[in-house]
Amino acid sequence: MVKSVMVAYALWAVGGPLGLHHLYLGRDNHALLWILTLGGFGFGWVREVIRIPAYVGEANQVAKKERRRSSVIATPPISPVRFAGQVCVGIYFGTVALIGLNSLSFFYLIVLPLFVGAGVHLVSSVGQQTSDLQKTLTACFITSPIFYGSTLSPLPISLAASVTAAQHRRFKPPRTPGKAQDLGPRLYRLSLAWLAFSAPLAYCVFYNTTATLYYLSDCVAVMLDIFWFLPWLRSVLEYFLLMPYRILCALTGGGYYEETWKKVLEILLKEYTEREKEALQVLSLEAEASLEDIHRSYRELAKTWHPDHNPSKDAEAMFVKIHEAYEALLRWHRPDRFR
């Protein structure tokens, strides 16, 4: 079936961030990438306004001669855009894993490298190219233990995987003419991939909302702090990050106010997490305890259980537990969490 440029543009305009035009053109890997990243975080979707004719040409096999000629080359040319996409999506997949699955004991050894490797390989398999999945994952598994326990570990793991994927890039084998897959099985596979990606994050959001919002706010704050030397760029990024809330206000007839947004965050972050409830029990405090109460209780218990003053076998472990509980409650009471 011959693909139409006009139809592709129409789908790009209507559901481009969800990859509808790629699904129409049979580019399922690209469609999945756009579904999981909402159009390459918006930038890829905008860029494709000039790329769609080339995509349609590939789908219609208009460029057969060029494809035959390129298949003779050992490896495709290096694309800085593809490499940057691999790094960014690898970090994105790793961050999602950190949010949803970091409580697993084998997280940094198995789960995190798998997520980052999957993100990098997904980008490397977009279009006519692909890479060696086994070697990409091997790079992830080798790099992950080096940065064990670090919240910044998705970055070096993604860089290592992206370099490996770029070194082993190759063209995909040509498709068998006339062999088109039905839409139903394709949508089924895309749905399974989307569920596998979003289920851990959804579970964490619903069952640990406070901790999730704290982590997200910390990630956003770190990202914005990177651009401290470009205040205008920081303002633009902050504007787009708050866009969902602005749209919600527009749909419900409410107005957007910064103080209102802070109050919403304060309500969402008001409840204690399970960890913070345990911290209250360790310090023998009530939920209404003030910051001064926390300081006072910590000083008293730390003095009682300090290993230098307490000969008990459990003194050191108890002292560490008290300190961790104190840090958890200080985090909840930090004065800048809504700034």
C-alpha positions in Angstrom: 0.0 0.0 0.0 1.4 3.4 -1.1 1.9 5.8 1.8 0.7 9.4 1.5 2.8 12.4 2.6 -0.4 14.3 3.3 -1.7 11.6 5.6 1.6 11.4 7.3 1.6 15.1 8.0 -2.0 15.0 9.2 -1.1 12.2 11.7 2.0 14.2 12.7 -0.1 17.2 13.5 -2.9 15.3 15.3 -0.9 12.6 17.2 2.7 13.2 16.3 4.0 13.1 19.9 2.4 9.6 20.2 4.0 8.4 17.0 0.9 8.0 14.9 2.6 8.9 11.7 5.4 6.5 12.4 2.9 3.7 13.1 1.2 4.6 9.7 4.6 4.3 8.0 5.5 1.0 9.6 8.3 2.5 11.8 7.2 0.7 14.9 10.5 1.3 16.9 10.2 5.0 16.2 6.5 5.0 17.2 7.3 3.2 20.5 10.1 5.7 21.2 7.7 8.6 20.6 5.0 7.0 22.7 7.5 6.7 25.7 9.1 10.1 25.3 6.1 12.1 23.9 7.8 12.9 20.6 11.4 12.9 21.8 10.5 15.3 24.6 8.8 17.5 22.0 12.0 18.4 20.2 12.0 15.3 17.9 8.4 15.9 16.9 9.1 19.5 15.8 12.2 18.4 13.9 10.2 15.8 11.9 8.3 18.5 10.0 11.1 18.4 7.5 11.8 14.7 7.8 8.4 13.3 7.0 8.9 13.2 3.2 12.0 11.1 3.6 10.2 8.8 5.9 7.4 8.4 3.4 10.0 7.8 0.7 11.6 5.0 2.7 8.2 3.4 3.4 7.3 3.5 -0.3 10.7 2.2 -1.3 11.3 5.2 -3.6 15.0 5.2 -2.6 15.7 1.6 -3.6 18.9 2.5 -5.4 20.2 4.5 -2.5 19.3 1.7 -0.1 21.1 -0.9 -2.2 24.1 1.4 -2.3 24.1 2.0 1.4 23.7 -1.7 2.2 27.1 -2.3 0.6 28.7 0.0 3.2 30.0 -1.8 6.2 28.4 0.6 8.7 26.1 3.6 8.4 27.5 7.1 8.9 27.7 8.3 12.5 24.8 10.6 13.4 25.3 13.1 16.2 21.5 13.5 16.6 21.1 9.7 17.0 24.0 9.5 19.5 22.5 12.4 21.5 19.1 10.7 21.4 20.6 7.5 22.7 22.3 9.2 25.6 19.1 11.2 26.6 16.7 8.3 26.3 19.1 6.0 28.2 19.2 8.5 31.0 15.4 8.9 30.8 14.8 5.1 31.0 17.3 4.9 33.9 15.6 7.8 35.8 12.2 6.0 35.4 13.8 2.9 36.8 15.3 4.9 39.7 11.9 6.3 40.6 9.9 3.1 40.3 12.2 0.2 41.2 15.1 1.5 43.3 14.0 -0.5 46.3 14.9 -3.8 44.7 18.1 -5.3 46.2 19.6 -6.1 42.8 18.6 -2.8 41.2 22.0 -1.3 40.4 23.4 -4.7 39.2 20.5 -5.9 37.0 17.4 -3.6 36.7 19.2 -0.2 36.1 21.5 -1.5 33.3 18.6 -3.3 31.6 16.5 -0.2 31.6 19.3 2.1 30.3 20.4 -0.5 27.7 16.8 -0.9 26.5 16.5 2.9 26.0 19.8 3.2 24.1 19.0 0.2 21.9 15.5 1.5 21.1 17.0 4.7 19.7 19.8 2.8 17.8 17.1 0.7 16.1 15.1 3.6 14.8 14.8 3.8 11.0 17.1 1.8 8.7 19.8 1.2 11.4 20.2 -1.1 14.3 23.0 -2.2 16.7 24.2 -5.1 18.7 21.9 -5.4 21.7 24.1 -8.0 23.5 27.1 -5.8 23.4 25.1 -2.7 24.4 23.8 -4.5 27.5 27.2 -5.8 28.3 28.6 -2.3 28.4 25.7 -1.3 30.8 26.4 -4.3 33.1 30.1 -3.5 33.2 29.6 0.2 33.9 26.8 0.0 36.4 28.8 -1.5 39.4 31.4 1.2 39.0 28.7 3.8 40.0 26.8 1.6 42.4 24.4 3.5 44.5 24.7 6.8 42.8 21.6 8.6 41.6 23.7 10.0 38.7 24.6 6.6 37.5 22.2 6.6 34.5 24.5 9.2 32.8 27.8 7.3 32.7 25.9 4.0 32.0 24.0 5.6 29.1 27.2 7.2 27.7 29.0 3.8 27.7 26.1 2.1 26.1 25.7 4.8 23.5 29.4 4.6 22.5 29.1 0.8 22.3 26.0 1.0 20.2 27.6 3.6 17.9 30.6 1.3 17.4 28.5 -1.7 16.4 25.9 0.2 14.3 24.7 -1.5 11.1 22.0 -1.4 8.5 18.9 -3.5 9.1 18.4 -6.4 6.7 16.1 -5.5 3.8 12.4 -6.4 4.3 10.8 -9.2 2.3 8.7 -7.5 -0.5 5.0 -7.8 0.0 5.4 -9.1 3.6 3.4 -6.6 5.7 2.4 -7.2 9.3 -1.2 -6.7 10.4 -1.9 -3.7 12.5 -3.4 -5.7 15.4 -0.3 -7.7 16.4 1.8 -4.5 16.0 -0.4 -2.6 18.4 -0.4 -5.5 20.8 3.4 -5.5 20.9 3.6 -1.8 21.3 1.0 -2.0 24.2 3.1 -4.6 26.0 6.2 -2.5 25.7 4.4 0.5 27.0 3.0 -1.4 30.0 6.4 -2.8 30.8 7.9 0.7 30.8 5.1 2.5 32.7 3.9 -0.2 35.2 6.8 0.3 37.7 6.4 4.1 37.5 2.6 3.9 38.0 3.0 1.6 41.0 5.4 4.0 42.6 3.3 7.0 42.0 0.1 5.4 43.4 1.7 3.7 46.4 4.5 6.2 47.3 3.3 9.5 46.0 5.2 11.7 48.4 8.6 10.0 47.8 8.0 10.1 44.1 7.2 13.8 44.1 10.2 14.5 46.2 12.5 12.6 43.8 10.9 14.3 40.8 11.2 17.7 42.3 14.9 17.0 43.1 15.5 15.9 39.6 13.8 18.9 38.1 15.7 21.2 40.5 19.1 19.7 39.6 18.2 20.0 35.8 17.2 23.6 36.2 20.3 24.4 38.3 22.5 23.3 35.4 21.3 26.4 33.4 22.0 28.9 36.2 24.2 30.9 33.8 21.4 31.2 31.3 18.4 32.5 33.3 16.2 32.9 30.2 16.7 29.2 29.3 15.9 28.2 32.9 12.7 30.2 32.7 11.7 28.6 29.4 12.3 25.1 30.7 10.3 25.9 33.9 7.5 27.3 31.8 7.2 24.1 29.8 7.6 21.8 32.9 4.5 23.6 34.4 2.6 23.4 31.1 0.4 20.5 32.2 -0.8 22.5 35.3 -1.4 25.6 33.1 -3.5 23.5 30.7 -5.5 22.0 33.6 -6.2 25.5 34.9 -7.4 26.6 31.4 -9.7 23.6 31.1 -11.2 24.0 34.5 -11.5 27.8 34.3 -9.0 28.5 37.0 -6.2 30.9 36.9 -2.5 30.1 37.2 -0.7 31.5 40.2 2.7 30.5 41.5 1.4 30.5 45.1 -1.5 28.2 44.0 1.0 25.8 42.5 3.0 25.8 45.7 -0.1 25.1 47.7 -0.9 22.1 45.5 2.6 20.7 46.0 2.3 21.3 49.8 -1.0 19.4 49.9 0.5 16.5 47.9 3.6 16.4 50.0 1.8 16.8 53.4 1.5 13.2 54.2 4.3 11.2 55.6 5.8 8.3 53.7 6.1 4.9 55.4 9.8 5.6 55.9 9.1 8.9 57.6 6.4 7.2 59.8 9.1 4.7 60.9 11.4 7.6 61.5 8.9 9.2 63.8 8.6 5.9 65.8 12.4 5.6 66.1 12.6 9.1 67.5 9.5 8.6 69.7 7.6 11.5 68.1 4.1 12.2 67.1 3.0 13.2 63.6 2.5 16.8 64.7 6.1 17.1 66.0 7.8 20.4 65.2 11.4 20.8 63.9 12.5 21.8 67.4 11.0 18.5 68.8 12.9 16.5 66.2 16.2 18.2 67.1 15.6 17.7 70.8 14.6 14.0 70.5 17.6 13.3 68.2 20.1 14.9 70.6 18.8 13.0 73.6 18.7 9.6 71.8 22.0 10.1 70.0 23.6 10.9 73.4 22.1 7.7 74.9 23.0 5.4 72.1 26.4 6.8 71.0 28.9 3.9 70.9 31.4 5.9 72.9 28.9 6.1 75.8 26.9 2.9 75.4 28.7 -0.4 75.8 25.7 -2.4 74.4 26.2 -4.5 71.3 23.3 -2.9 69.6 24.4 0.7 70.3 26.2 1.3 67.0 23.3 -0.1 64.9 20.8 1.9 66.9 22.8 5.1 66.6 22.9 4.7 62.8 19.2 4.1 62.8 18.5 7.2 64.8 20.7 9.3 62.6 18.9 8.0 59.4 15.5 8.7 61.0 16.7 12.2 61.8 17.9 12.9 58.3 14.6 11.6 56.9 12.5 14.0 59.0 14.8 16.9 58.3 14.2 16.3 54.6 10.5 16.4 55.2 10.8 19.7 57.1 13.3 21.3 54.8 12.3 25.0 54.2 13.1 25.1 50.5 11.1 22.1 49.3 8.4 24.3 47.7 10.8 26.9 46.1 
